[in-house]
Amino acid sequence: RREPGGREEGREGSERRAGAQRRERSGSGRPRLPAPAGLPGDPDPEEAVSDDSSRHGGRVRCFPHERGNWATHVYLPYTAQEEFLELLELLLSHARTYVPSLAAMEEFHLSLSQCVVLRYHWIQPFVRSLRERLAAFHRFFCVADQVKVYTNQNKTRTFIGLEVSAGHFQLLELVSEVDGVLEEFDLPTFYKDPSFHISLAWCVGDLSGRLEGQCLQELQDIVDRFEESAFLLRIQWEQIRCKSGNKYFSFPLR
């Protein structure tokens, strides 16, 4: 073909030019392979979890985030009624006179496991095993009416919770079955002498010294005097839940 200015390009030169243009577009002489698809539920690169504590209220991870690792937790979910939230507000306003940085929990639950790490391909077998082991359990009541202060294992967070005073036996039976599943996957089991509780509020750091003693006694007095507390804090558990990453699995009690 004739180039601008009247110069004619030979066939060989034309083919070289076309090949160079193809390589320029693809980055090499070979066609590009498509990027591998992420696993279902994996975050997009822009949404990848960051370990910057300033992005999640100052909380520090118990283990570093790694793509393909799914933080997993087994628990009994509790849906707060209006009266429970009223009691929580009373407790929180008083506790903040000792620790102003306290924040209410966004959701409420009673833990049956520690937070453990599952690889993605373990999730379905893990859930299947949980379902089999928990299938025979019935609904039951427990009473959570004792105010207690907790810290997490590495002392980076402090919690105010309501400890269970009745219903330990059924909870220990559930933990025994959940522990059995964790052992199948060589994961850490629950604490040997657990203090079953529902966390109400939290703050960054180990501030347990400020909340124990006088503050704790005053919070217990608020619970004991609350008009609906005897009825309100007798809780019926109807389902167990497992959260793995952004996936939730429910196991209804009979």
Summary of the structure (lengths in Angstrom):
residues: 254
radius of gyration: 27.8
end to end distance: 81.8
largest distance: 100.0
contacts: 645
relative contact order: 0.18
helix: 35%
strand: 27%
